[in-house]
């Protein structure tokens, strides 16, 4: 489907994605040297049954931050070519490796009546890593001029969109998630009005239904890109709206303020990368439609 993937509009998405991905990796990497990130890593490692590593979080967290920041700086500053290509490949591996943290009990909610899978806690942020890894793969394929790799990147982006929207959308129908998102939405003038006509669970159910409807449209992308584009635009709007919580919550790290971002702030900012993934899918679908129209016009 994606022979036209390297046309100019999609190429611009990959180039812009390299810069934004690099910027966020530098930003997130710099946070890992602060106490709130060291404590978060120690808690994650302890929850995964690795107390010995948890004790070393004071140096492990800054070391991971240095690696993340170096990859991000290369993406952000390196010219097109070998260095950016290598940085994109490293970024893909970095984000994909984060998915393995879903194997840790610390990623899940275990309090009754939930009891683990599929009720996810801090692991919601990890679900976004598949789409982010796909974005890095797209940058790598673009830098290498590899159409096959670019097609794989688009499929990964598609799967990443569905993973996040379906899983987190279904979570909205649980009481624990409804109570969690209420803190975000009640502080936002864009969403607080929902708590007039609806109760906490009703408002969460509505948001979940919208996310699932968005996912249903995006699921059609390989076969019906014209219909899927409405879902992709809805996803773009969703990611923009969730980033507004960064300012209305606020999403900055308590006790530090802007520009320091911990778990909540990084969870929100990752949606900017999912937004770029949705734009890449939109561009690819548009390029495919133009290619088919051109072929039809040229046919005798």
C-alpha positions in Angstrom: 0.0 0.0 0.0 2.8 2.4 0.8 5.0 2.7 -2.3 4.5 6.5 -2.1 5.7 6.9 1.4 8.7 9.0 0.7 6.9 11.8 -1.1 7.7 15.2 0.2 4.8 15.7 2.8 5.6 12.4 4.6 9.3 13.0 4.4 8.7 16.3 6.2 6.8 14.5 8.9 9.8 12.2 9.5 12.3 15.1 9.6 10.1 17.0 12.0 9.6 13.9 14.1 13.4 13.5 14.4 13.6 16.9 16.0 10.7 16.6 18.4 11.7 13.1 19.4 15.2 14.3 20.0 14.0 17.3 22.0 11.8 15.2 24.3 14.6 12.6 24.8 17.0 15.3 25.9 14.3 16.8 28.2 13.4 13.4 29.7 17.0 12.4 30.0 17.9 15.5 32.0 15.1 14.7 34.5 16.6 11.4 35.4 19.3 13.0 37.5 16.7 14.5 39.9 15.5 12.9 43.1 11.9 12.4 41.9 13.1 10.3 38.9 15.6 8.4 41.0 12.9 7.5 43.5 10.5 6.5 40.7 13.1 4.1 39.2 13.9 2.6 42.6 10.2 2.0 43.2 9.8 0.4 39.8 12.8 -1.9 40.3 11.7 -2.8 43.8 8.2 -3.6 42.5 9.8 -5.8 39.8 11.5 -7.9 42.5 14.9 -6.4 41.9 15.8 -4.8 45.3 19.6 -5.0 44.6 19.2 -2.8 41.5 16.7 -0.5 43.3 19.5 0.3 45.8 21.6 1.4 42.8 19.0 3.7 41.4 21.0 6.8 42.5 23.5 6.1 39.7 21.4 4.0 37.4 18.9 6.8 36.8 21.4 9.4 35.8 23.2 6.8 33.6 20.0 6.1 31.8 19.4 9.8 31.5 22.8 10.3 29.9 22.2 7.6 27.4 18.7 9.0 26.6 20.0 12.5 26.3 22.9 11.6 24.0 20.5 9.8 21.7 18.2 12.8 21.7 21.0 15.3 21.1 22.1 13.4 18.1 18.6 13.3 16.7 18.1 17.0 17.4 21.4 18.3 16.2 23.0 15.8 13.8 22.6 16.6 10.0 20.8 14.1 7.8 22.9 11.1 7.2 24.8 8.4 9.2 24.7 10.1 12.6 21.0 10.8 12.6 20.3 7.3 11.1 22.3 5.7 14.0 20.5 7.9 16.5 17.1 6.9 15.2 18.0 3.2 15.4 19.2 3.7 19.0 16.0 5.6 19.8 13.9 2.8 18.4 15.8 0.3 20.6 15.5 2.5 23.6 11.8 3.0 23.4 11.1 -0.6 22.4 13.1 -1.8 25.4 10.8 0.1 27.7 8.0 -2.2 26.7 9.6 -5.0 28.7 8.8 -3.1 31.8 5.2 -4.2 31.2 6.4 -7.6 32.5 7.0 -6.1 35.9 4.2 -6.3 38.5 4.9 -2.6 39.2 3.2 -1.7 35.9 -0.2 -3.1 37.0 -2.9 -2.4 39.6 -3.3 -5.2 42.1 -5.7 -3.8 44.7 -9.0 -5.7 44.9 -11.3 -6.0 43.1 -9.0 -5.4 40.1 -6.1 -7.9 40.5 -3.7 -7.3 37.7 -4.1 -7.7 34.0 -5.8 -6.0 32.1 -6.1 -3.2 34.7 -2.9 -1.2 34.2 -1.5 1.5 36.3 1.8 3.3 35.6 2.2 0.9 32.7 -0.3 3.1 30.7 2.7 5.3 29.9 4.6 2.2 28.6 1.9 1.4 26.2 2.8 4.5 24.2 6.3 3.1 23.6 5.2 0.9 20.7 4.1 3.9 18.7 7.1 6.0 19.7 9.5 3.1 18.6 7.6 3.1 15.3 8.2 6.8 14.9 11.9 6.3 15.4 11.8 3.4 12.9 10.2 5.8 10.4 13.0 8.4 10.9 15.6 5.6 10.4 14.0 4.3 7.2 13.7 7.9 5.9 17.3 8.6 6.5 18.3 5.3 4.9 15.9 5.8 1.9 14.4 2.4 2.6 10.8 2.1 1.5 10.3 -1.3 3.0 11.5 -0.1 6.4 9.2 2.9 6.1 6.2 0.6 5.4 7.1 -1.4 8.5 7.3 1.9 10.5 3.8 2.8 9.3 2.4 -0.5 10.4 4.0 -0.2 13.8 2.6 3.3 14.1 -0.9 2.0 13.3 -0.6 -0.8 15.9 0.7 1.7 18.4 -2.3 4.0 17.9 -4.7 1.0 18.4 -2.9 -0.3 21.4 -3.1 3.0 23.3 -6.6 4.0 22.3 -8.3 0.6 22.8 -6.6 -0.4 26.0 -6.8 3.0 27.7 -10.3 3.5 26.2 -11.5 0.3 27.8 -9.8 1.3 31.1 -12.1 4.3 31.2 -15.0 2.0 32.0 -13.4 1.0 35.3 -14.0 2.8 38.5 -10.3 3.2 39.4 -9.6 4.8 36.0 -12.7 7.1 36.2 -11.5 8.4 39.6 -8.0 8.9 38.2 -9.0 10.9 35.2 -11.4 13.0 37.2 -8.5 14.8 38.7 -7.3 15.7 35.3 -10.6 16.7 33.8 -12.0 18.7 36.7 -9.0 21.0 36.6 -9.5 21.7 32.9 -12.0 24.3 31.5 -12.3 22.1 28.4 -13.6 19.1 30.3 -14.8 20.2 33.7 -18.3 21.0 32.3 -18.8 17.2 31.9 -19.3 16.8 35.6 -22.5 18.8 35.6 -24.7 16.5 33.5 -22.6 13.4 34.3 -21.1 11.7 37.4 -17.5 10.6 37.6 -18.1 7.2 36.0 -20.4 8.7 33.3 -17.9 11.3 32.2 -15.1 8.6 32.1 -17.4 6.3 30.1 -18.1 9.1 27.5 -14.4 9.7 27.0 -13.8 6.0 26.8 -16.5 5.6 24.1 -14.9 8.4 22.1 -11.5 6.8 22.3 -12.9 3.4 21.2 -14.8 5.0 18.3 -11.6 6.7 17.3 -9.7 3.4 17.4 -12.5 1.7 15.4 -12.0 4.2 12.6 -8.2 4.0 12.7 -8.4 0.2 12.5 -9.7 0.7 8.9 -6.5 2.4 7.8 -5.0 -0.4 5.8 -8.2 -1.0 3.8 -10.3 2.2 4.0 -7.9 5.1 4.5 -10.6 7.7 3.6 -12.6 6.6 6.6 -9.6 6.1 8.8 -8.5 9.7 8.4 -11.4 10.8 10.5 -10.2 8.6 13.3 -6.7 9.9 12.8 -7.8 13.5 13.0 -9.8 12.7 16.1 -6.6 11.1 17.6 -4.7 14.3 16.8 -7.3 16.3 18.6 -7.2 13.9 21.5 -3.5 14.2 21.9 -3.6 18.0 21.7 -6.3 18.1 24.4 -4.4 15.8 26.7 -1.4 18.0 26.5 -3.5 20.9 27.7 -3.6 19.1 31.1 0.1 19.9 31.4 -0.9 23.5 32.1 -4.3 23.1 33.8 -3.4 20.2 36.2 -0.6 21.4 36.3 1.5 18.5 35.0 4.9 19.9 36.3 6.6 18.0 39.0 5.3 19.1 42.5 7.8 21.1 44.3 9.8 21.9 41.2 7.5 23.5 38.7 8.2 24.2 35.0 10.1 22.8 33.1 10.5 19.8 35.4 8.4 16.8 34.3 8.0 13.5 36.2 5.7 10.6 35.5 2.5 12.6 34.9 4.2 15.2 32.7 6.1 12.7 30.6 3.0 10.6 30.2 1.2 13.7 28.7 4.1 14.8 26.5 4.5 11.3 24.9 1.2 12.1 23.3 3.0 14.6 21.1 4.9 11.7 19.6 1.7 9.7 19.1 0.3 12.8 17.4 3.2 12.8 14.9 2.6 9.1 14.3 -1.1 9.9 13.5 0.1 12.6 11.1 2.5 10.2 9.4 -0.4 7.8 8.8 -2.5 10.6 7.4 0.2 11.7 5.0 0.8 8.1 3.9 -2.9 7.6 3.2 -3.1 10.9 1.3 -0.1 9.9 -0.8 -1.6 6.6 -1.6 -4.9 8.2 -2.7 -3.0 10.6 -4.9 -1.0 7.7 -6.4 -4.1 5.8 -7.2 -5.8 8.8 -8.8 -2.8 9.5 -10.9 -2.6 5.9 -12.1 -6.3 5.9 -12.9 -5.9 9.2 -14.9 -3.0 7.8 -16.9 -4.8 4.6 -17.7 -5.9 4.4 -21.4 
